[in-house]
Amino acid sequence: MKSLYVRMCLIFCSVIIVSSVLGFLATNIFYQKKLKSLNDAKLTEMALQLQQFNESHPDTLDDYLESVASLGYKVYLRNVQGEEWFYGKPFKKMDLKEDDLQWVLNGEVYHGVAEFPSGLFITGFFDNELRNSIGVPLQINDQRYALFLRPDAQIQFGEFRVFIVLLIGITILLCLGFVLITSLHIVRPISRLTMATKSIVKGQYDIKLNTWRRDEIGQLATHFMTMTQELERTNRSRQEFVANVSHEIESPLTSIQGFAHTLKETSLSDEQRNHYLSIIEEESQRLSMLSKQLLTLSMLDYDDNALQMKSINLRSQLRQVIQMMEWKLTDKQLALRLTLPDMTIHGDANMLYQVWVNLISNAIKYTAEGGTVTISAKVEGEHCIISVSDTGEGMTAEELPMIFDRFYKVDRARTRETHSTGLGLSIVQKIIHSHKGSVEVTSELGQGTIFTITLPYL
């Protein structure tokens, strides 16, 4: 299997070669279609001027043709008797047909350049063949001649041809060199990404990639680094999740086991026995609540069709939750402010009920006596916005990004008095996201907290 670097080099080199061949073919076609006729006309005019001059100055024929040959032309002269003269370098091929020769001797002009056969890889301009020339008749001292003329490409374009060959050759070599370098420049970060993926497979997340590039590879590296950080965070969260689940289960089980063992003592009074049984009951309820929350999260994580969607009267549902928690509000002497217009949303009634219970119970739990809890709802465009705010203790800016993490507790102390598992807000976020909505939180330490839920509106 070829590496990407070898594959790119082969592709780029093939492109250069194919482009060169196609460029040559295009040049050849242009010469055949456009330049050949122009070249034929130019040589014909020059040959006719030679004819006129030599016929008017027959005594200088040899000298004049020698001077013309020295300027970069090949000249072939032949009379009726078959005698022939060459001026300049000889033609590569003496392949002129006898009929064409007689045509010129009979007083006609031979257009060999225009009639020279075309080919894909032969321009015809540099073919030093006698048939690739211009022939004109000469009449000198009652003697008929046939004069054939064409440029000597070796003399006229010798140095230029070398220059062009060197130019094309050096250009191709430089292109190939730059292809090798640029391909390496493109492939190297991809190779680093490949090595980085292998490191991630081994569980190594401390990866550093160059993200200074602003092209697609730079964006890929940036997104890869973001993905790596998220994977590391997810892996850390998974480990913390396992540790937290173990802790949350171990703590009540230890209590239950310890108090159950204590109950075996026959010397316990009825009051002590009832106290220990109450603790066992509370810890059992705590375990039951934990298992239900874990099952809810698992269902939301892996079953997209778990929701039973239907129309819900939001004001009626929120009032039902508030009535259930009225005794808590009264017990802490909290003021309750409601702004709930009559509106209907589409969702899972049981799941959304859990959302309001979690948010309102948290607002009550973290608000001191005499504080205020505010619940409001409004419609903006195609969305329904529900807000639950309190005047409680609030949170720091460092705590806000983590409050939706599973098992995260703001108070950190895992006291039995709060009966908190740290899963409530995780469940809230998961339920809202499964309803194609969003949940946001703003808080200031000592000033209170505001949770804002946005859901699609019917």
N, C-alpha and C positions, 0 to 999 in steps of 0.2 A: 504494500500500500504506500503510495507516494505521499510524502509530507506536503503540507500546504505551501511551504517555501519552494520546493521543487516544482509543484504544480503551477504556482504563480509564475515562476521563472520560465517554464515551458510555454505557458500561455502568452506571456509578454513577448518572448522571443519569437513565437509563432506569429504573433500579431505584427511584429516588425518585418519578418520575412514575407509574410503574405501581403502586407501593405506595400513593401518594395516591389514585389512582383506585380501587384495590381497597378501601382504607379507607373511601372514600365509599360504594362499593357495599355494603360490609358494614354501614355505619351505616344506609343506606337500608333494607336488608333487616331490620335489627333494629327500625327504626321501624315498618315495615309489619307485621311479625309480632308485635311486643310492645307498642310504645308507642302505636300508632294506636288500638287498642281502649281503652287506658287514657285517652287524650286524649278520645276520644268519650264515655266514661262521665263524665269530669270536666265537660265542657261540657254534657252532658245534665243533670246534677245542677244546674249553675248556671242553665241555662235554665228548669228546673222551679221553682227558687226564685224566678226573675223572674216566672214565671207566677203563682205563689201570691201573691206580694207585690202585683203589679199588679191581680189580680182582687180582692184585699181592699182595695186603695187605688186605685181607678180615677181619682180626681181628680189624683193625682200622677204619672200615667203618663209624660207628656212629660218632666217634670223628672227623674224617676227614670232613664229611659232615657238622657237626656243625661248624667247623672252616670256611668252605667255605661260609656257610650261614651268619656267623658273618662278613664276608668281603663284604656283600651287595648283596647276591644272594638268590633266593628262590629255594628250592629243594623239589621235590616230588618223593617218592620212593614207588613202588608197586610190589608185587610178583604175581605169577600165582594164588595163593589161594585167592587173593583179599585183602590181608593185605596191609596197606599203612602207610607211615611215612612222616611227614612234618619236614623240617628243615628251620628255619627262619620264617618270617611272612607268614600266610596262603595266598593262592591266592584269588583274589577278586571273581573269578568265577571258579567253578570246572566244566567246560563245555567241557571237552575232550570227544570225541566220543569213544565208546567202540571199534570200528574198528581200530581207531588210536592207542589205547592202545594195542590191540592184535598185531598190526603191529610192535610195538617196542618189545613186549615180544617174537615175532617170530624172533628177531635178526636184524630188520631194524632200520634205523635212521629216526626220525620224525622231519621234518623241519616246525615247527609251526610258527616261526617268518616270514619266507619267504612266507608262505601260508596264513598269517593272512589277512583278507579282508581289502581292502582300502576304504577310505571315504574322502570326501572333507575336513571335519573339524576334522578328527581323524588321527593322525600320526601313531598310533599303537605302537610307541616306549614306551609309558608310560602306556599301558593297561596291568595291572597285572592279566591276565587271563591264565588259565592253557593251553588252546589251543595256546596261544601266547608264546610258549616255545620250547626248543630243547629237544627231547627225544632220549636216547640211551639205548641199552640193556646191562644188567649186568649178569654175570655168576659167582656166588659165592657159593662154596661148593655144586656143582650140583643143585643149586637153581637159577631159572631165575627171573630176576627183570627188571623193566622198570624205568629208572631214567630220570626225567624231570627237566630242568634247565632254569632259566631266571634271568636277573638282577632285583634287588629290587630297583625300581626307587625312592622310598621314602627314602631309606638309602643312595643310591649313589648320588642322585640329589636333595635331599630334600632342603638343604640350597641354592643350586644353583638355584633351581626352584623359591624359595622365592626371591632370588636376581634378577633373570630375571624378575619376576612379578613386583617387586618394580621398577626396572630400566625402564621397559616399561610403567608402570603406571605413574611414575614421569615424564618421557619423554613426554608422552601424555598430562599430566596436564600443564607442562611448555610450550609445543607447543600451547595448547589452550590459555594460558595466553599471550604468545607472539603474537598470532593471534589477540587477542582482542586489544593489545597495538598497533601493527603495522597497523591494520585496522583503528584504530582511527587516527593514524599518517597520513594515506593516505587520509582518508575521511575528516579530519578537514579542510585542505585548500580548498577542493571542497565545503564544507559547507560555508566557507567564500566567495568563489566565488558566491555561490547562494545568499547569503545576499548582496553581492556587486551588483549583477544584479537587485535585488529588489530596492536597493538604486538608481541605474541608472534609473529604471522605474519611480521613484519619482522625477527625475531631479537632484539628488545629485551626483556630479561628483568628489568630493574631497574624493576619496577612496584610501586607502593605503593597499597594499598586500605585503606579504613576497615574494620577488623575488630572494632570495639568493640560493634557490635550483637549482641544475643543471639537474634535471631529467625532465620528460615530464610535471609533474605538475608545476615545476618551470618555464618552458618555457610557459606553459599555463597562469600562473600568469603574466609573463612578457608581453605576447601578450595582455592579458586582460587589463593591465595597459596602454599599448600603445593605445588600442582601446578606453579606457575610456578618455584618453587625446585627442584623435582625435574626439571623440563624443562631448567632452566639447568644443573643438575648432570649430567643425561644428555648435554646438548649438549657440556658441557666434557669429560665422559668420552669422548664419541665423538671429539672432537678429539685428546684425549690418546691414545686408542686408536690412531688413525691414525698419530700421531707415534711412539708406542711400537712399533707394528708395523714402521713404516719403519726405526726405529732398530735393532730386533732383527734385521731382515733385512739391513740395510745393513752392520752390524758384521761378521758372519761372511762376507758376500760380499766385503767389502773385504779381510779376512784371506786368504780363499781366492784372490782375484785377486792380492794382493801376493805370497803365497808361491808361487803358480803361476808368476808372472813370474820369481821368483827361481830357481825350479827350471830355468829355461831356461839358467842359467849353467852352462857346461861345467866350470868350475873348482871346483865344489862337491865336497866329499868325500862318501863314502857315508854317513857319520854325520850330516852336515848335511842331506843329501837325505832320509834317513829321518825326521829330526826335523821337517823342514818337511812331509813327507807325513803325519806323525802329527797335526800341527796342522790340516792341511786335512781330515783324516778327522774330527777332533773337531768342527770347525766345520760340516761336512756333517751330522753327527749332531745337532748343535744345531739346524740348520735343519730337519731332518726332524722332530725332536721338536716344534718350534714349529708346523710345518704341521699335525701330527697334533692338537695341542691346539686350534689354531684351528678345524680341521674338527669336532672334538668339540663345541666351544662353539657353532659354527654349527648343527650338527645338533640340539643341545638347545634352541637358541633358536627354531628354525623348524619342528621336526618333533615334535609331541606324541606321535606313535605310534612314535617311534624306539626306545623301550625294549622289550626282549624279556623280559617278566615271567615268572618261574617261582619255584618254591620253592628256597631256598638255606639250607644249613646254615652259620650264621654262624660258629660256632667253627671248623669245618673251613676256611672261607675265610680267616679271620684267621690261623690257624696256617700256612696256605700262604704268606701274605704275609710272616710273621715268618721262616719258614725261608729265603725268598728273600733276606731282609735280614740274615740271621744273621751274615754276614761283616762287615757294617758295624758291628754291635753289638760283635762281638769286636775289631775293629780299634780302636774307641774305648774298649774296656773298659767298656761300659755295662751296668748291671744291668737286667734285664727282669722286670717283675711282670705276671702274667696272672691275670685272674679272668673266665673265659669258661665259663659254663654251656652245656649243650647246648640250642640253640634254633634254630628255623627261621623265616625271614622270607621275604617275597614281594618280588622285585625282579629287576633286570637284573644278572646275575652279573658281566659284564665291566665295567659301569659302576661298580658298588659296589667291585669289585676296585681300580679306579683311585682311588677315595676312600680306601681303607685304605692303598694305596701312598703316596699324597700325604701323608696325615696322619702315618703312621709314619716316612716318610723325612724329613719336616720335623722331627719330634721328635728323630730321631737327628742330623740336620744341625746343629740349634741347641742341642744339649746337649753340654757340655764333657766331656772324658774323666773317667771315674769316676762319671758321673751316673746317673740312673735314668729309665727309660721305663716307664710303667704303662698297660696296656690292660685295660679292664674292660667288662662288659656285664651288663645286668639287664633284667627285665621289670616294668613298672609299668602295670597296667591293660591297655589295648589298645595300648600302645606298648613298643617295645624301645629302650633307651637305651644307647648305646655311648660310652665315654669314652677319649680318648687324651691322656695328660698326660706332661709331662717336667719335669725340674729344670734346664732350660736358662736362656738369657739373658733370656727374657721380652720383653714389649713395654710401651711407655708407653700411658697412657690415650688420648693423641692419635692413636696409630697404630691402635688397635683398630678404630674404625669404618671404616677404609679397607683392611683386609687382604684383603677379598673383592673389591676393585676389580681390574679386569683390568690386568695389567702393574705392579701395585703391589709394590714390594719393600721389606721392612723395612730391609734393610741398605743400600738405595739405591745402593750401588756395583754396577754391572753387571759384575762380575768373571767371567772365564771359569772360575775355579776352582769356583764354585757351580753353574754351568751352569743357572741359574734364569731362567725367562722371565717369572715373575710371574703366570702363568696357573693355577697348580696349585690354589690355594684358590678361585678363581673357578669352576673346573670342579667342585670338591668341592661348593660351594654349589648350583650349577646341577643337579648330579646328585641331590643330596638333595632339593631342591625338586621335581624332576620325579617323585620317589618319594613325594610328599605328606608329606615330613618337614621337619625344621628342623635347623639347625646353629648352635651358639652357642659363643662363645669367651670365656674369662676369662684374664687374664694380669697378671703383676706383674713389673716390671723387676727382673732379677736373681734372681727366684724361680721362674720357669717359666711354662708355658702349659698350659691345659686346653681341649681341643676336645670338645664334647658333641654327639653326633648322636642325634636322635630319629626313629625310623621306625615306621610302623604294624606291629603284630605280628599274626601269623596267629591 
